[in-house]
Amino acid sequence: MKLYDSPMAPNPRRVRIFLAEKDIEVPTVEVDIAGAENRKSPYVDRNPMGGVPVLELDDGTWLAESVAICRYFEETHPDPPLMGEGAQDRALVEMWNRRMESEVLIMIAQVFRNSHEFFKGRIPQVPEYGEACRGVATKRLEWLDQELASREFVAGDRFTIADITALCGIDFGRVSKIRIAPDQKHLARWHEAVSGRPSATA
Ligand SMILES: N[C@@H](CCC(=O)N[C@@H](CS)C(=O)NCC(=O)O)C(=O)O
């Protein structure tokens, strides 16, 4: 088994934190995103979407999509549970994880993808779209701050994959100057707590 990884990018970090929380060690292969290795053969022959991370299983299967990779490890190493327990809890964790992905991480990533030099010439950039995403991301952090006024973690009273997705998205906001605002005390309290977990450095 191998994890195709990249140290700077938010999606591979989601998987590394998930693995660290479960105390699972998987050998990694660093993919040179800056050199567009993930956009060329042989990488795209196995993962036509070109995204990193990918988990290569022992039978040669390539499993892409961070949440699918996490799902694989949740099934093979159920403790500690990071994707909920029982029908209702699993559905709630999925609801919050999807929200953290589509409303926070992807919005923040789209600011970077549409405005940063790094992606110039690699993808068709639409800076106005990036700025619209910045506006959405800013609003979503305000919303998340209010949600965290009444509970410890994103999906309830214990750490889950939804916290990992939110942490990786918010930390990636630094490169685009998207930050937790000084008055967002609940979000800051949560961020300090999840950043202090040993897994956050994975
Ligand atoms: N939906 C995919 C997204 C994967 C993705 O976009 N990864 C980024 C790194 S965070 C990437 O490969 N960026 C380089 C590129 O798009 O060329 C997932 O959840 O894993």
The ligand as a Tripos MOL2 file, in Angstrom:
@<TRIPOS>MOLECULE
LIG
   20    19     1     0     0
SMALL
NO_CHARGES

@<TRIPOS>ATOM
      1 N1        -11.6850   15.8860   -4.7160 N.3       1 LIG1
      2 C1        -10.2820   15.5460   -4.5820 C.3       1 LIG1
      3 C2         -9.4650   16.8060   -4.8340 C.3       1 LIG1
      4 C3         -8.0030   16.4980   -5.0840 C.3       1 LIG1
      5 C4         -7.2200   17.7670   -5.4160 C.2       1 LIG1
      6 O1         -7.7310   18.6790   -6.0940 O.2       1 LIG1
      7 N2         -5.9910   17.8250   -4.9300 N.am      1 LIG1
      8 C5         -5.1690   18.9800   -5.1460 C.3       1 LIG1
      9 C6         -4.2310   19.1460   -3.9640 C.3       1 LIG1
     10 S1         -5.1360   19.6780   -2.5460 S.3       1 LIG1
     11 C7         -4.3370   18.8240   -6.4030 C.2       1 LIG1
     12 O2         -4.0850   17.7290   -6.8500 O.2       1 LIG1
     13 N3         -3.8790   19.9750   -6.9260 N.am      1 LIG1
     14 C8         -2.9760   20.0320   -8.0430 C.3       1 LIG1
     15 C9         -3.6880   20.0830   -9.3500 C.2       1 LIG1
     16 O3         -4.9340   20.1900   -9.3820 O.co2     1 LIG1
     17 O4         -2.9920   20.0100  -10.3520 O.co2     1 LIG1
     18 C10       -10.0210   14.9730   -3.1780 C.2       1 LIG1
     19 O5        -10.8870   15.1450   -2.3120 O.co2     1 LIG1
     20 O6         -9.0000   14.3250   -2.9330 O.co2     1 LIG1
@<TRIPOS>BOND
     1     1     2 1
     2     2     3 1
     3     2    18 1
     4     3     4 1
     5     4     5 1
     6     5     6 2
     7     5     7 1
     8     7     8 1
     9     8     9 1
    10     8    11 1
    11     9    10 1
    12    11    12 2
    13    11    13 1
    14    13    14 1
    15    14    15 1
    16    15    16 2
    17    15    17 1
    18    18    19 2
    19    18    20 1
@<TRIPOS>SUBSTRUCTURE
     1 LIG1         1 GROUP 0 **** ****
